Amino acid sequence: RYVRFDATNYLAEAEKKLSELISDVTVELERIYLQNGPDSYVDDEGKALPAEKAHGQIRGELLEPLQLHAARFAANGFAHALHAELQKLKNAGSFLVESNFMQIAEAQKLKTLVTDSFTRADGPEGFDARAEIANVAFQLVGTQLVSIEPIIGRESVYFIALNKLDPNKPKEFKDVEKEVTEDFRQQQIHARRIGLNH
């Protein structure tokens, strides 16, 4: 289960921040355009974009990190709520589980979704932080069933909770390669010892 803070939802905040950081955005766009040169801004066919479209591309490039920053800021509120709930539960001798995660999300009017099954090696489809999500997800065990630290992608910020393990899904070799290799090595060592003792 996860909550996503998608940077594209924070365009208004990013626009406001951009206008606070740069007194005349139009002049700055033109300065960047001239500094980099018109040939730096091309369409899919490799042709130079008209200045107005290039300015739009530059504006987008300036807004992207500001949007992600705004998403991270919004995600902090959820992180604080998770931390507070974790402290309450620890004091009561318990720990965070998926239902706590869902209640906190609901209280903050956030939508929780469930990923399709995924492996550690591949991560969930359709996420800009697939490897990071898979890494964190496969560490959720025992009394740590909710990730209270944000997972930062290129375009989104995520929080995840263990929904369920899929025990029927066969493991891929690359997921168990180290374990299998170590088992084989131990068997070989054992076989040599037995051979030496006879």
N, C-alpha and C positions, 0 to 999 in steps of 0.2 A: 504494500500500500504506500502511496506517496502523496505529497503536496508539492505543487510546482508554483514557483513565482516566476512567471514568464516575463522577460525584460520588455517584450513588445507591449505589454500592458502598462508600461510606465513612460510612454512617450510624452505625455503632458508634463510630468515631473522633469523629464530630461530637457524638454524645450524651455521650461522655466529656468532650470539650472544653467543651461547654455546662455540664456539672455542675461543671467546674473554674472556669469564669468566673462562674457564678451559684450562690451558696451554697444558695438554696432556689428551685428552678425553678418550683414550683407557685405560690409567692407572687408571683414575677415575672410569670408568665403572667396571673394575676388582676390585677396592677397595670396591665399593658399593656392588658388587656381593659377595665378600668374607665376608664383614661386615654383610650383611643380611643372608647369607648362601644359598646354592644351593636350599634348599627345599622351599625357599621363591618365587621361580620362577617356576611355574608349567604349564603344558598344560591343555587342557579341561578335560583330564582324570585324572588329579591330579598327573601326573608323572613329576618329576623334568626335567626342560628343559636343554639341553646341554648348556654349558657356552656361546657359541657364540649367541644362541637364547636368552638367559637370558640377555646378554649384549644389544641386540637389544631392548628388552622390557624395560630395564633400560634407554637406550638412549631415547626411546619414552616418558617415564615418565619425563625425564629431559626436553625434547623439548616441551611438551604440554603447560606448563605455558608460555614458551617463545613465542610460536606461538600465544597464546591468547593475550599476551602483544603486539606483533607486529600488530595483528588485531586491538587492541584498539588504537594503535598509528596511524594506517592508518585511523581509524574512526574519529580521532580528526580533520583531515583535512575537513571531511564532516561536522562535528559539527561546526567548525569555519565558514564555508561557510553559514550554516544555521543561525548562530548567526548574521553574518554580514548582511544577507538578512533581517532578522527579524528587525534589527535596522533601515535599510533603509525604510522598510515598516511602522514601527512605526512612524518614522519621517514624513511620508507621510499620517499618519492617517489610515493605513491599517494593515493587519496581514497576516501571512503565511498561505497558503492553499496548497492543494495537487499539483496544477500545479507548484507552486514555488519549492516544494520538488522535483518534477520530473525534472524541469529545472536544478536545482543544481546538481542532480544526473547525468543527461546527460552531463553537462559541465565537470564533473569529470570522465566521462566514466564509470559510475556505472549503473548497471542494477536495475530497480525497478520492483518488482513483487507484485502480489495481493494475499492475503490469501483467503482461502475459508471462508465462514461465520463461526463465532464461538460465543460462549457465554462467559460471564464473568467468569463463573465457570470452563469451560473447556479449554479456550484458543485455539489458532490455532494448528491444527495437524502438526506434523513434525518439531517442534521448540524445541530447548533445553532450552528456557526461556518462556515456554507457559504461566505460571501464571503471570510473570512480564509483558509480552506483553499484555495479556488480561487486567491487571490492568491499564496499561498506556492507552491502546486503549479506554477503557470505561471512561477515564477522558478527552478525546479529545472532547471538546464541545465549543460552542460560538466562541470566537476569538482565541482559542488555538486548532487548527486542525492538528498541526504538533508537534511531540515530538522532541525537539531540544537537548535533553539529551540522550546519548546512553543507550541502554538496554543491559546489559552484561549477556550473557549466559555462560554455561560451555565450549562451543566450538565456539561461534560466538558472534558478537556484532551487534545490530540492531538499526535502526532508523525507526520510523513509522509515517505515515500520515493517517488521516481519509479519506478513499475512499468513503464509503457510509454506512449508517445504513440500516439494513434489517428490516423494520417495519412490514413485513408480517410474519416474523419468530416468532412463539409463544414463550413467555418467559417461562423458566423452573421455577418451584416452588422455587428452591433454590436461583434463581436470584431475586425473589420478596418476599421471605419469611419474611424479616424484615418489609417491607412495608405493607404486608398483615396482619401480626401479630399486627403492630401498629394500622392499620385501625380497626381491630377487637376489640382491647383493647379500642380504642376511642368510638366505637359503644356501647360497654358494659358500659362504664362510662356514656355515654349519656343516655342509657336505664335506668340505676340506678337513674340518676338525675330526669328523667321524672317520674319514679315510686315514688320517694320520694316527688315530688311536687304535686302529686294527692292525 
